[in-house]
């Protein structure tokens, strides 16, 4: 009888001791929380685990237990190999010392001498048996982690754990549950299969943060009875619900509050097309550099508070261009809207850049094009 994806994942984890966990480039929310939870679980099983998280800022998720374990680069994860050709001479003896911040090797030849041309450098294999990719639709979305090490990902068994409809099923094992609210929710089931006794307060807190983040505190349409049941289980296991809610929804930096003010004061809607849009002008934030996490916070707030809208657009004005961030309802793919303008995206998130001398006209043209696309989509 063929094993289910969850059974295959459990078998791979139990059989192997060196495991790499990674997720989206510039990950947030559920991606970070699920990665930290799984890292702690595997460490409690006695595994050697590396959680590779390529992100400049962890935003509101810095409070999560174990965040210090996240690693941003492949540093120290494979051997640095120094090779010496023995074609011209043989080695008599080898010694080394460390002096003034340098490691010196002393290689005595038997007869002839060695030269610099006899020395070469390389890297050994990565010290992993299994790769677990969380909350990512494809390998390309991992960014530089995959781009710079593509061969590694194709030569290792990859366990793909995700809940998004746009997932490419790229793993040797694909534990993809489209009915789940979050990747954190899927991990609860995986932990139960590995060993329910592994759950502790810190792991439960991370998983709760992932679920609350992706459901927008159970306000989004991806909230299901199962999500609420699992949340109750996590709180019973010791998850700190108050800590999660405080950090995700009640602690906002000044720049976020200011951005919210500008966005909310300039909201416009088109009821026929069910589009909502707003603009942050280039001089609106008094020199503050607005970060991606601020944009995400503003967009998430719009998603949870504006009813009967299918497409949410935030226009961020710059000197000679406008960067546009897109969020959509679950039945509309934001990436297809972004692709109309040569942009990027996956699922319900996308972004693109539009240029022109008259930015007001450029913005209006973009809106017209999106409205036309939605009209064709409805007719189709």
C-alpha positions in Angstrom: 0.0 0.0 0.0 1.4 3.4 -1.0 2.3 5.7 1.8 0.6 9.1 2.1 2.7 12.3 1.7 2.6 12.7 5.5 3.7 9.2 6.1 6.5 9.7 3.6 7.6 12.9 5.3 7.6 11.2 8.7 9.7 8.3 7.4 12.3 10.7 5.8 12.6 12.7 9.0 13.0 9.6 11.2 15.6 8.0 9.0 17.8 11.1 8.5 19.8 13.2 11.0 21.0 16.3 9.1 18.0 18.4 8.0 17.8 21.7 6.3 14.6 23.8 6.7 14.0 26.8 4.5 11.2 29.0 3.1 10.4 32.0 1.0 12.8 34.8 0.2 12.0 37.7 2.6 9.6 35.4 4.4 7.1 36.7 6.9 4.3 35.5 9.2 3.4 31.8 8.8 6.7 31.1 7.0 8.8 32.2 9.9 6.6 30.8 12.6 6.3 27.3 11.0 10.1 27.2 10.4 10.9 28.0 14.0 8.3 25.4 15.3 9.7 22.6 13.0 13.3 23.5 13.9 12.5 23.0 17.6 10.5 19.8 17.0 13.4 18.2 15.0 16.0 19.3 17.6 14.0 17.6 20.3 14.1 14.5 18.2 17.9 14.7 18.3 18.4 15.9 14.7 21.0 18.3 13.5 18.9 21.1 12.0 19.6 24.3 10.1 16.8 26.8 9.5 17.8 29.0 6.6 15.8 32.2 6.6 16.9 34.8 4.1 15.3 37.9 5.5 16.7 41.3 6.4 14.1 41.9 9.1 11.7 39.6 11.0 9.2 42.4 11.5 6.7 41.7 14.2 7.9 38.1 14.6 11.1 38.9 16.4 9.4 37.9 19.7 8.9 34.2 18.7 10.8 31.6 20.7 13.9 30.4 18.9 14.2 33.3 16.4 17.9 33.4 17.2 18.3 30.0 15.6 17.4 31.3 12.1 20.4 31.5 9.8 20.6 33.9 6.8 23.3 32.2 4.8 24.8 28.8 4.1 27.8 29.8 6.3 29.7 26.9 7.8 27.4 24.3 6.3 30.0 22.6 4.1 33.7 22.0 4.2 36.2 24.3 2.6 38.6 22.0 0.9 42.3 22.8 0.2 43.8 20.4 -2.4 47.5 19.9 -3.1 48.6 18.2 -6.3 51.1 15.4 -5.8 52.2 15.1 -9.4 55.6 16.8 -8.9 56.3 16.0 -5.3 55.4 13.8 -2.4 54.5 14.8 1.2 57.0 14.0 4.0 55.1 15.6 6.9 52.3 18.1 7.6 51.7 20.5 10.5 49.8 23.7 11.1 49.4 26.6 13.6 47.2 29.6 14.1 49.0 32.9 14.3 47.6 36.5 14.2 44.2 35.5 12.8 45.6 33.1 10.2 45.7 29.4 9.9 49.1 28.3 8.5 49.8 24.9 7.0 53.4 23.6 6.8 53.8 20.9 4.2 57.3 19.4 3.9 58.0 17.6 0.6 60.3 14.6 0.4 62.4 15.7 -2.6 61.0 18.3 -5.1 59.2 21.5 -4.1 55.6 22.5 -4.2 54.5 25.7 -5.9 51.3 27.8 -5.7 50.1 26.2 -8.9 49.8 22.9 -7.0 47.2 24.3 -4.6 43.5 24.6 -5.4 40.4 25.3 -3.4 36.8 23.9 -3.5 33.8 23.2 -1.3 32.7 19.9 0.0 29.1 18.6 -0.1 26.5 20.2 2.1 25.9 18.2 5.3 22.3 17.5 4.8 20.3 14.4 4.1 16.8 16.0 3.6 15.5 19.5 2.7 12.2 20.7 4.0 10.7 23.7 2.2 7.9 25.4 4.0 5.2 27.7 2.7 6.7 28.2 -0.8 4.9 27.7 -4.1 8.1 26.7 -5.9 11.9 26.5 -5.5 12.5 29.7 -7.4 10.6 31.7 -4.6 13.4 30.8 -2.2 15.5 33.5 -3.9 19.3 33.4 -3.7 19.3 30.3 -1.5 18.1 28.3 -4.4 19.5 30.4 -7.2 23.1 30.0 -5.9 22.7 26.3 -5.0 20.3 24.9 -7.5 22.3 21.6 -7.9 22.1 21.0 -4.2 18.3 21.2 -4.2 18.0 18.8 -7.2 20.3 16.3 -5.6 18.6 16.0 -2.2 15.1 14.7 -1.3 12.9 17.7 -0.8 9.8 17.7 1.4 7.4 20.4 0.2 4.9 21.5 2.9 2.4 24.2 1.9 -1.2 25.2 1.8 -1.4 27.6 -1.3 -3.4 26.7 -4.4 -0.5 27.8 -6.7 2.0 25.2 -5.4 4.0 23.5 -8.1 4.4 20.2 -6.2 8.1 20.4 -6.7 9.2 18.0 -3.9 10.0 14.3 -3.8 7.3 14.5 -1.1 4.5 17.0 -1.4 2.5 17.5 1.8 0.2 20.2 0.3 -3.2 20.7 1.9 -5.2 23.4 0.1 -7.9 23.3 2.8 -5.5 24.3 5.6 -5.4 27.9 6.9 -1.6 27.9 7.1 1.5 25.8 6.9 1.6 26.0 10.7 -1.8 24.2 10.8 -0.3 21.4 8.6 2.6 21.0 10.9 0.4 20.2 13.9 -0.7 17.1 12.1 2.9 16.2 11.2 3.9 16.6 14.8 1.1 14.3 16.0 2.4 11.6 13.6 6.0 12.1 14.8 5.3 12.2 18.5 2.6 14.3 20.2 4.8 14.5 23.3 7.2 16.7 21.4 4.8 19.7 21.6 5.7 22.3 24.2 4.8 25.8 25.1 7.3 27.5 22.8 6.4 25.3 19.8 2.7 25.8 20.4 3.3 29.6 20.5 5.1 29.6 17.2 2.4 27.5 15.5 -0.4 29.7 17.0 1.4 32.8 15.6 1.5 31.2 12.2 -2.2 30.4 12.2 -3.3 33.8 13.6 -1.1 35.6 11.1 -2.4 33.8 8.0 -6.1 34.0 9.1 -5.7 37.6 10.2 -6.8 36.5 13.7 -9.6 34.3 12.2 -11.1 37.1 10.1 -10.0 35.8 6.7 -12.1 33.4 4.6 -9.4 30.6 5.0 -10.5 30.2 8.6 -12.2 26.8 9.0 -13.7 24.8 11.9 -10.5 22.7 11.9 -8.4 25.9 12.2 -10.3 26.8 15.4 -10.1 23.3 16.8 -6.3 23.2 16.3 -6.0 26.7 17.8 -7.8 25.4 20.9 -5.4 22.4 21.1 -2.4 24.8 20.9 -3.6 27.0 23.6 -4.3 23.9 25.7 -0.7 22.9 25.0 0.5 26.2 26.5 0.6 28.6 23.5 0.9 32.2 24.7 -2.1 33.7 22.9 -1.8 37.1 24.6 1.9 37.4 23.6 1.0 36.6 20.0 -1.9 39.0 19.7 0.0 41.8 21.4 3.0 41.5 19.0 1.1 41.0 15.8 -1.7 43.4 16.2 -1.1 45.8 19.1 2.5 46.8 18.7 3.1 49.0 15.6 6.1 51.3 14.9 5.5 55.0 14.2 6.2 54.6 10.5 3.5 52.0 10.1 0.9 54.1 11.9 1.8 57.1 9.7 1.6 55.0 6.5 -1.9 53.7 7.6 -3.0 57.3 8.1 -1.9 58.3 4.6 -3.5 55.2 3.0 -6.8 55.4 4.8 -7.2 59.1 4.0 -6.8 58.6 0.3 -8.8 55.4 -0.3 -10.9 55.2 -3.5 -13.1 52.4 -4.7 -14.9 51.3 -7.9 -17.9 49.3 -6.8 -18.6 47.9 -10.2 -15.1 46.4 -10.6 -14.8 45.8 -6.8 -11.4 47.5 -6.7 -10.0 49.5 -3.8 -6.9 51.6 -4.2 -4.8 54.2 -2.3 -1.7 56.2 -2.8 1.3 57.1 -0.7 3.0 60.1 -2.3 6.8 60.5 -2.5 6.7 63.3 0.2 4.0 61.8 2.4 6.3 60.1 5.0 8.7 62.9 5.8 11.8 61.1 4.6 11.0 57.8 6.2 12.1 54.8 4.1 9.0 52.6 3.9 9.9 48.9 4.3 8.2 45.8 2.8 6.9 44.8 6.2 5.1 48.2 6.6 3.5 47.7 3.2 2.4 44.2 4.2 0.9 45.5 7.4 -1.1 48.2 5.6 -2.3 45.8 2.9 -3.3 43.2 5.5 -5.3 45.8 7.3 -7.2 46.8 4.1 -7.9 43.1 3.4 -9.5 42.6 6.8 -11.5 45.9 7.0 -12.8 46.6 3.4 -15.8 44.4 2.5 -16.9 43.2 -0.9 -13.6 44.1 -2.6 -11.8 41.7 -5.0 -8.6 43.7 -5.7 -6.6 45.9 -3.4 -4.0 48.2 -4.9 -1.4 50.4 -3.1 0.4 52.9 -5.2 3.8 53.9 -3.8 5.0 57.0 -5.6 8.7 57.5 -6.3 10.6 60.1 -8.2 9.9 59.0 -11.8 7.9 55.8 -11.3 5.2 54.2 -9.1 5.5 50.8 -7.4 2.2 49.0 -7.1 1.4 46.4 -4.5 -1.5 44.0 -5.3 -3.7 41.8 -3.0 -6.7 39.9 -4.2 -9.6 37.8 -2.9 -9.0 34.1 -3.0 -10.8 33.5 -6.4 -8.6 36.0 -8.2 -4.8 35.5 -8.9 -2.8 38.7 -8.1 0.2 37.4 -10.1 -1.9 37.5 -13.3 -2.7 41.2 -12.7 1.0 41.9 -12.0 2.0 40.1 -15.2 -0.1 42.6 -17.2 2.6 45.1 -16.3 5.6 42.8 -16.3 5.5 42.4 -12.6 5.8 39.4 -10.3 3.7 37.6 -7.8 2.2 34.3 -6.5 -1.4 33.5 -5.5 -3.0 36.5 -3.8 0.0 38.7 -3.7 1.8 40.6 -6.5 3.7 43.8 -7.3 4.8 45.8 -10.4 6.3 49.1 -11.4 4.8 51.6 -13.8 6.7 54.6 -15.3 5.9 57.8 -17.0 6.3 61.6 -16.9 2.8 62.2 -15.7 2.4 59.8 -12.7 -1.3 60.7 -12.2 -2.0 59.6 -15.8 0.1 56.5 -15.5 -1.8 55.5 -12.4 -5.2 56.0 -14.1 -4.1 54.0 -17.2 -3.1 51.1 -14.9 -6.4 51.2 -13.1 -8.2 51.1 -16.5 -6.2 48.2 -17.6 -6.9 46.2 -14.4 -10.7 47.0 -14.7 -10.7 45.8 -18.3 -8.9 42.6 -17.2 -11.5 42.0 -14.4 -14.4 42.6 -16.9 -12.9 40.0 -19.2 -12.4 37.6 -16.3 -16.0 37.9 -15.3 -17.3 37.4 -18.8 -15.1 34.3 -19.3 
